[in-house]
Structure formats: C-alpha cells, structure tokens
Amino acid sequence: MTPPVIAPFIDTLELDRLLAADAHGDGDVVVVDSRWYLDGRSGAEAHEHGHVPGAVFVDLDLWLAGPPSPAAGRHPLPEPPVFARGMAESGIGDGSTVIVYDDAGGVIAARLVWMLRTLGHEAAVLDGGLDAWRRAHPGSALETAPVDAGTASFTERPWPDAALASIDETQQAAADGSALVLDARTIDRYRGESEPVDARAGHIPGAESLSCRDSVAADGTLLDAATLRDRLTSLGAGERPVISYCGSGVTACHTLLVLEHLGFATGRLYPGSWSQYAADARRPAAIG
C-alpha cells in the first residue's frame, strides 16, 4: 500500500490551492465537514446552519463507527463495506484527495483522516478548521444549501492489523512498558476526576496522559512542531512504539496524525479505547 503524499495537516492556503487545481480539472478534491459533539449536539444541524462552500457532511456515528456496545466500545471501527459505502455516497472515490475539518481543533476530523490514510488514501485535516477558513476568507459567507456530492467508486479494503492494537495488547504494553500507551482524553478524565459517559473513571494502568487538545493552540491550530516534539519525546516517543487511545477511539487518531506530522514512527490505534476497557470490570483502572 502506497503511503499518502499529502501531509496529515494542511492550512487554508494549501486547501485553496488544491481547490483551484480541482476547478481546472487537475484533481479530485472533496472537502468534508465532520463535526461531532460529545455533549449530544448534532453535527448535521451545525452543518446545515453553515459550512465551508461545497463541503459534504460525513456522519461519524453512521459511517465512521460500527454499532456501539460494552464489548466493542462506543465507536468501534465500522465494517469495511459500511465505510466504503459511506465514502462512495459522500462523493469520495479511490482517487480523491479529502480535506476534513471540524470546529474542535481537528481532534474529530482526525478520525476520518486517519481511517483514509491508513487505507492509503490522500487525506488531511484542515489545520484550524472552520474558524481558520473564516479568518482566511473574511468576505465569504458560509454555505447553508445542501451539497449534492454525487456517488463515487470507493474500493472496500480491510483495516490493516498492523495499524491496530487490541484491548489485551494495550493493557499488557502499558503494564510492561513495551509500548508507550498514550491517553488522548482531557487530564481530568485521565486522573479519574470526572467521567461523563463511560462505565468507570480512571485510565489504563501504565498509560501516559497526552490530551489531544493540549496539542492545539487557542485559535484551533496545531502548536509549533518543536513544542509538540518536546512533549512527545519527554514521554518516550521515538524510543518505543506508540499505542493511542481516548474515550472511544476518535480523538486518539489526532495523536497518531501528530506523530506522523513530526516524523515519528507510525503508531497504532486501540479502537475500543476507554469505553471498551472500562466496561470490563475485571480489568484494573488507575486513578490520579
């Protein structure tokens, strides 16, 4: 499988360049709005109220995750036929370059980007998301009309085993240090001070805290590379393989893209994440 050529994060200038080339018939660029909210707000409604012109909405719960369960977690990876259908119906084909944005510093957009890049497709997070697009286009209004993406041809492929870590592998690696297991949730959830959605509070014993939101500046763009690299190397990235998890396997993808952005070795995703782990009362949880 050929690795993607496009960087995992691009800015608005690069997006405009890609769209200009696309308008001249020199590419197939699909802009995706992937907004989703843990508090239950509707990403689809947010899209309807205003989105980047031409952007299609891809529903995380419908196309980017399988059915939730205690055994699999809140957002297990979808079966390959489901993902392929969702991409095709969103106008994303095998030759598309996909630029994904959200309004959360890219931590939600990262899920689709990681999924596509893992399968060898060209995809990137729009750094800074919707707010960055607005700042770069002060005279342009957001679009509210529905976008007809058409239907594309997207080849179904299995999720590569090498990109994933199981619940047992993750627990063992965190315990014995054979991999650097990073928890991408906010520090209060890692410490067990709060747990808004999952069965228990705390974290996998031996896992380190690296909140994905701490990798993003106040304006929603990535922190500078030197700062990000220092944070990761201080935890041992570069010395050990990395496994990333979060609440349900969504924002953990942001950590994996940051690793790629900085030139570290490819990490693995634990898809079930804390929502799966916490549901199994036999597994130990750490607090603090």
DAQUI-V156698 format. One line per field, one symbol per residue. psi: psi as a letter, one per 20 degrees, with the letter a starting at -180 (. if undefined). Layout:
# DAQUI-V156698
psi = ???
This chain:
# DAQUI-V156698
psi = ppqqhqqipqrhghghgghghghjjjrnppppokpqphjiqphghgghiprppipqpooghghjqapqqhhirhmqqqqhhgggggggijjoahjqpppprakkjihghhgggggghhjjqoqqpopibghggghimhjpqqqiqqpoiaprooppqqpphiiqprgggggghhgijiqoopojrqhhhgijhqnhhrhqrbrppiqqpnphiijprhjiqqrqhggggggghhijphhqqppprbgjjfihhgghhggghijrqprqpnhhbhhgghiniipqqqq.
